[in-house]
């Protein structure tokens, strides 16, 4: 995450936020605490079996103009 926020302007994402949860079903600090819309549920099946005891989740945003070609946006993302 630190690397993402130290990239020069234009070389990275415009917004980076993260949070940490325990890799378990504890209602105080595990999967149930992952912020989701009321119609969504965190599915631990998607967590790799090799994952450690802590999960770090990132929320990223890349702002672009509506006129930008998707290939241009993909170039920025793939570069990261």
SULDA-V243508 format. One record per backbone hydrogen bond with DSSP energy under -1.0 kcal/mol. CO is the residue of the C=O (numbers start at 1). NH is the residue of the N-H. Records with the same first field share a line. If there is no record, write none. Layout:
CO = NH ; NH
This chain:
1 = 5
8 = 11
15 = 61
17 = 59
19 = 57
21 = 55
22 = 24
24 = 31
26 = 30
29 = 22
30 = 33
31 = 34
37 = 40
43 = 46
44 = 47
48 = 51
53 = 23
55 = 21
57 = 19
59 = 17
61 = 14 ; 15
65 = 68
69 = 73
70 = 74
71 = 75
72 = 76
73 = 77
74 = 78
75 = 79
